[in-house]
Amino acid sequence: DVNAMNRYNAGIYAAGMSERTYERLAGQARAIVEGGFIAIVDAAFLKHEQRLRFADLAAALNVPFVILSCEAPETVLRARIGQRLAKGQDASDADLAVLAGQLRDREPLGREELGMSIVITPERPFVLDQLVRRIQR
């Protein structure tokens, strides 16, 4: 659907806007860490280059870097978006067109990135202790 792809490539999902968003997130993460706090950056990170930028930043700041890779089957993702849209109270404007674009554009984690990752799935939920152990190394 051409209209869906146009919606996905516009507004906050346009390529130039994404770059500006990640640039701003990197600046904020740097300021947080330099202020003596732990930075948690929540973004799609669909591209290897985006993830590498933050891995390099963590290395430059001499702090741990962990990727929380949230994964679910497309059917689950579609159902969650449908439920969220039906409620009409979510701040996210991501819809099924955005999901389709993200699934098409995502670059899977490479071997090195998988070594820095905690994978979270519907069957394997997030466990805070696992993250704490990784950042205390």
C-alpha positions in Angstrom: 0.0 0.0 0.0 1.7 3.2 -1.2 -0.3 5.4 1.1 0.8 3.3 4.1 4.5 3.6 3.1 4.1 7.3 2.6 2.7 7.7 6.1 5.6 5.6 7.5 8.2 7.7 5.7 6.7 11.0 6.9 6.7 13.0 10.1 8.6 11.6 13.0 9.4 8.5 10.9 11.1 10.3 8.1 14.8 9.5 7.6 16.1 13.0 8.5 13.9 13.1 11.6 15.1 9.7 12.7 18.7 10.9 12.5 17.9 14.1 14.5 16.1 12.0 17.1 19.1 9.6 17.6 21.5 12.5 17.6 19.4 14.1 20.4 19.2 10.9 22.3 23.0 10.4 22.2 23.4 13.9 23.5 21.0 13.3 26.3 22.5 9.9 27.2 26.0 11.6 27.3 24.7 14.3 29.6 23.0 11.8 31.9 26.1 9.6 32.2 28.4 12.5 32.7 26.0 13.7 35.4 26.7 10.4 37.3 23.5 8.5 36.4 22.6 5.4 34.4 21.2 6.2 31.0 18.5 4.0 29.5 17.7 4.9 25.9 14.3 3.6 24.6 14.1 3.7 20.8 13.5 1.3 17.9 17.2 1.1 17.0 16.3 -0.7 13.7 19.6 -0.1 12.1 23.0 -1.5 13.0 24.5 2.0 12.6 22.1 3.4 15.3 23.0 0.7 17.8 26.7 1.1 17.0 26.6 4.8 17.8 25.4 4.1 21.3 27.8 1.2 21.8 30.6 3.5 20.8 29.3 6.3 23.1 29.2 3.8 26.1 32.8 2.8 25.3 33.9 6.4 25.1 32.2 7.1 28.5 33.6 3.9 29.9 30.2 2.6 31.0 28.5 -0.8 30.3 26.3 -1.2 27.2 23.4 -3.6 27.0 20.8 -4.0 24.3 17.4 -5.1 25.4 16.1 -6.8 22.3 12.3 -7.0 22.4 11.0 -9.6 20.0 7.6 -11.0 19.2 5.9 -12.7 16.3 4.3 -10.3 13.8 0.8 -11.6 14.8 1.5 -10.6 18.4 2.8 -7.2 17.4 -0.3 -6.6 15.2 -2.7 -7.6 18.0 -0.9 -5.3 20.5 -1.1 -2.4 18.1 -4.8 -3.1 17.4 -5.5 -3.2 21.2 -3.6 0.0 21.8 -5.4 1.8 19.0 -8.8 0.6 20.1 -8.2 2.1 23.6 -7.2 5.4 22.0 -5.2 6.5 25.0 -1.6 5.6 24.0 0.9 8.4 23.3 2.4 6.4 20.4 1.2 7.1 16.9 2.6 3.9 15.5 0.1 2.0 13.6 0.1 -1.1 11.3 1.7 0.9 8.5 4.6 1.9 10.8 4.9 -1.7 12.0 5.1 -2.9 8.3 7.8 -0.3 7.6 9.8 -1.2 10.7 9.7 -4.9 9.9 10.8 -4.3 6.4 13.6 -1.9 7.3 15.0 -3.5 10.5 18.5 -4.9 10.4 18.9 -8.0 12.6 21.4 -8.0 15.5 24.8 -9.1 14.4 26.8 -11.7 16.3 28.7 -9.1 18.3 25.5 -7.3 19.1 23.8 -10.5 20.3 26.7 -10.9 22.7 25.7 -7.5 24.2 22.0 -8.4 24.3 19.3 -9.6 26.5 16.5 -11.0 24.3 13.0 -10.5 25.6 10.1 -12.4 24.1 6.5 -13.1 25.2 7.8 -16.5 26.3 10.9 -15.1 28.0 9.9 -11.9 29.8 12.3 -9.2 31.1 14.1 -10.0 34.4 15.6 -7.0 36.1 18.2 -9.1 37.9 19.6 -10.2 34.5 20.1 -6.6 33.5 21.7 -5.6 36.8 24.2 -8.5 36.5 25.2 -7.3 33.0 25.8 -3.7 34.0 27.7 -4.5 37.1 30.4 -6.5 35.2 
